[in-house]
Amino acid sequence: MAVKPILQIGDKRLKAKNKALEESNSAKIKSVVKDLTDTMLKNDIVGIAAPQIGVNIKLFITEPRETEYRKADQSDRLRVYINPRITEYSNEKATIYEGCGSVAGADFFGPVERPKRITIEASDQDFKKFRLTCDGLLARVIQHEFDHLFGIEFVEKISDYKKVMNSDNYQKQIRTSDKQVAESKISIIKYSEL
């Protein structure tokens, strides 16, 4: 269990088919979750999917942590999603900037439109099934990581390539902008066991 290299866009493993997991895989799952957590924290990103470290299984984690720039209403605890299914997407959409550890080492950002609110069903690392309805940054990160399980990179969803930028310009111009902050606010987190 350790920090793993994050595969970069163009690596064929990011497009490979990902396998569903069974409860009998629990030892492997816990090992992969630890590697994902260590890698996410080391790279200061808010979510990561198993394919990004070369493990082609249907598993990702999210943890938009509170920081100097990300306030409590844009943060959430560490969550594990095994064999996830997004069962509902809101009609209302939001466009905010995204980046990715697999795209230029998280030094490339662009505007992406996604549904504002989602409901996802999955199992946690102990294989307890749950349903989560959420919005804001948490819904955004879940959709982004969910896409990785189907070989989709966020750059395929950028709405305006004239507005892409590197990390420095994103930090200066977008990260604390009124629109980015408002659309990232998490106002709904409804969790229930299934």
Secondary structure, DSSP 4 states (H G I P E B T S, - for coil): ----PPP-TT-GGGTS--B---GGGHHHHHHHHHHHHHHHHHTT-SEEEGGGGT--BSEEEE-----SSS-GGG----EEEEEEEEEEE-S-EEEEEE--TTSGGG--BEEEEEESEEEEEEE-TT--EEEEEEEHHHHHHHHHHHHHTTT--GGGGBS-GGG-B-HHHHHHHTTTSHHHHHHH----EEEEE-
